[in-house]
Amino acid sequence: MGYDLRAVIADGEALRGAARDLPAARLVSIGHGLSLMPMTDALFDSVADGSGVGTLGFWGLPGGFEKTLAAWSAAGGPVAYVEAEYFGGVGEQQAAVWNGGSIVLGPLHVEEGQPFPPAGSPISQALRRLGVVASTGEDEFSAVGLDRHRHSEAWIA
């Protein structure tokens, strides 16, 4: 069974304000005051600048969109872009966080077959930068319920 996630995560109110001019954007509250904006095909196409995939090594971040994320972070606080892809328990994760108009974390990448670093998975580290505090026995990924859906599109279905 597979799992894939490509999404922007930020403060819910700030993300709603930032995304209001993007008709293809769909937001979902994930708790801890955060919202998730899945990078659907429609959203990708609407924000891509025509240069293909962005320069940070993400496979689903539209070219030029990192500038938008930087601008959003300058106006509304930290913004994360996260990706995960797993099949049969094997896969990889990537994450980056912008704040104040600059990247403040990452891009972090854990490739297939590599263990997570002691600081946690890239996505958990990004969520921590957004203020998520996990309870004992769980990580930030679980704390916000990113395991609720197996595919990015399912968040808005």
N, C-alpha and C positions, 0 to 999 in steps of 0.2 A: 504494500500500500504506500502511496506517495504523499508528500507534503510539499507545498510550495507557497512561499509568501514573498511578495514584493510590495512594499508599502512605505508611506511617509507616516511618522508618528510624532505628535506634538500635543501641547496643551490644547484641549478641546475648543475653547473659545478662540484662541489665537488661530488655530487651524481653520476653523469655520470662517473667520474673517479673511484669512489669506486665500482660501480656496473659493470664495464667493464669485470670482470672475472666471471660474473654470466650470463650465456647464457639465463636463464629463466627470467631475469629481464627486465621489460619494464618500461620506464620512460615517464612521461607526464609533460609538463610545466604547472604550475598553476598560474603563475604571481608572482610578488613581488620578482623575481629572484629565485623562488623555483621550485623544481620538486617533483613529487609524484611517488613513486614506489609501485604499488598495490601488496599486498601479495597474489598472485594467488596461486592456488593449486600447480602448477608447480614450482613456486619459493619456496614455503614452503618446498616441497619435496627436492629441490636441496640444501637448506641451513640447513635443520634440522640435528642435530647431533645424532639422534636416541633416544634421551631421552624424546621424546614427546613434550608437550607444555612447554615453558619456566617457570622460577620460579617467575616472577614478577606479576602474576595474570592475564595476558592477555590470552584470549582464542584462539588467532590466531598467537601468536608470537612463532616461532619454537624454540625448546630447543637449547640452546647454541648461538642463534642468537644475544642475547643481548651483548655478547662479541664482535661480529662483529660490532654492532652499536657503541659500546664504542671505538673500534679501528678506525672506520670511523670518529668519532667525534674528536679523537686525531689528525688525519691527515688533516681534512677538515672543522672543525667547527661544530656548533650544528646540531644534527640529532634528529628528533622526530619519535617515533612510535605511531600511533594513531589507535583507534578502535571505531566504533560506530555501534550500531544495534538498529533499531527502527521498529515498526510495529504499524500502526494506531496512530502515535504520541507518543507512549509510548516506552521507551527503555533505553539504557545506553551508556555511553561514557567512554573511558579510554585513557590516554596519558602519555608519558614519554619523556623527552629530555635528551640526553647525550651531553656533551661538554668537551673537553679536556680529554676524556677517562673515564669520570665518569657521573653518573646520576646527573643532576642539577635541574631537576623538576620531581616530581612524584616518582613512578607511581601514577597518579591521577585517581580516579574512582568515577563516579556518577552513582549509581544504579537506576534501574527502579523505577519510582515514586518519586525520590528524586529531589529537586530543585537544580539548578546550584548554586554554591557559588557566593558571590558578585564579585569575580575576574573573573567570566565567566566560560564557559564550559571547561572541560579538554582539548579539542582540541583547543579551542580559546586561552587558556593559553599557550599551547605548541607553537602555531603559533606566538604568541606574543614574545616568547623566540627566535624564528627564525627571528624576525625582522619585522613581519607583523604589519602594522599600519592600523586600520580600520577607515573608514570615519564615520562621524556623522550618527547615525541611523542604523549602521550595526555592526556586530561583525567580528572577524578575520575569522571565518568559512565561512561567506558569502563573505568577502573581497577577498578570494582566489578562490571562486566558488566551494567549496566542495559540494554544493547542485546541481551541474550540472548533476551528475549521481547518480542513486539510488543504484548501486551495484559495488563492487570493480572491477570486471571483465570488466565492461562497460567502464572504463577509458582507456582500451587498445583495445577496439573493433573497 
